[in-house]
């Protein structure tokens, strides 16, 4: 379990509700995750990451989130748009 955002309790709750973590990579090399539904997660990974690397393609996602009142986090994100682009994907582990 990854404790990078200090959300172990939230992680358990979201996984129990069927949501998954979607890791985001920003321009300044920050790595953060948001929780998305399994359906939205599968849309993002319709092509496996290593296959994307072979094809030199990745994607840009537009997500909609709102802040939570009682927690310092965000609501589960909703996938609004997904656009495939020709750029080398960044795969981290």
C-alpha positions in Angstrom: 0.0 0.0 0.0 1.3 3.4 -0.9 1.1 6.0 1.8 2.5 8.9 -0.2 -0.6 11.1 0.2 -1.3 9.9 3.7 -4.6 8.4 2.8 -4.5 4.8 4.0 -8.1 4.9 5.4 -9.4 6.6 2.3 -7.6 4.1 0.1 -9.3 1.2 1.9 -12.7 2.9 1.6 -12.3 3.7 -2.1 -11.1 0.3 -3.0 -14.0 -1.2 -1.1 -16.4 1.0 -3.2 -14.8 -0.3 -6.4 -12.7 2.8 -7.2 -9.1 2.7 -8.4 -6.2 5.0 -8.2 -5.2 6.8 -11.4 -1.7 8.2 -11.1 -1.1 11.6 -12.7 2.2 13.1 -13.8 2.6 16.8 -13.9 5.1 19.1 -15.8 7.2 19.6 -12.6 7.6 15.9 -12.0 5.1 15.7 -9.1 3.2 12.4 -8.9 -0.2 12.4 -7.4 -3.2 10.1 -7.7 -6.9 10.6 -7.8 -9.6 7.9 -7.4 -11.7 7.1 -10.4 -14.4 4.5 -11.1 -13.3 1.2 -12.5 -15.1 2.0 -15.7 -13.1 5.3 -16.2 -9.9 3.5 -15.2 -10.4 0.8 -17.8 -11.0 3.6 -20.5 -7.7 5.0 -19.6 -5.9 1.7 -19.8 -7.6 0.2 -22.9 -4.0 -0.1 -24.2 -1.4 -1.4 -21.7 1.4 1.1 -20.8 4.2 -1.0 -22.3 2.2 -1.3 -25.6 1.9 2.5 -25.5 5.6 2.8 -25.2 6.1 0.6 -28.3 3.7 2.8 -30.2 5.1 6.0 -28.7 1.6 7.1 -27.7 0.1 8.3 -24.5 -3.0 10.2 -23.5 -4.2 13.5 -22.0 -7.2 13.2 -19.7 -9.6 15.8 -18.6 -11.0 15.0 -15.1 -13.6 16.7 -13.0 -13.1 16.7 -9.2 -14.5 18.6 -6.3 -13.0 19.2 -2.8 -14.3 17.2 0.1 -15.6 19.2 3.1 -14.4 17.0 5.9 -11.3 15.6 4.4 -8.3 17.4 2.8 -8.8 15.3 -0.4 -11.0 15.4 -3.5 -14.1 13.5 -4.5 -13.6 10.6 -6.9 -12.7 12.1 -10.3 -15.0 11.8 -13.3 -13.4 11.3 -16.7 -14.7 14.0 -19.1 -12.4 13.5 -22.1 -9.5 11.3 -23.2 -7.3 12.2 -26.1 -4.5 10.0 -27.4 -1.3 11.8 -28.4 2.0 10.8 -30.0 4.5 11.2 -27.2 6.6 8.8 -25.3 4.8 7.8 -22.1 6.4 8.0 -18.7 6.2 4.7 -16.9 7.3 4.7 -13.3 7.1 2.1 -10.6 
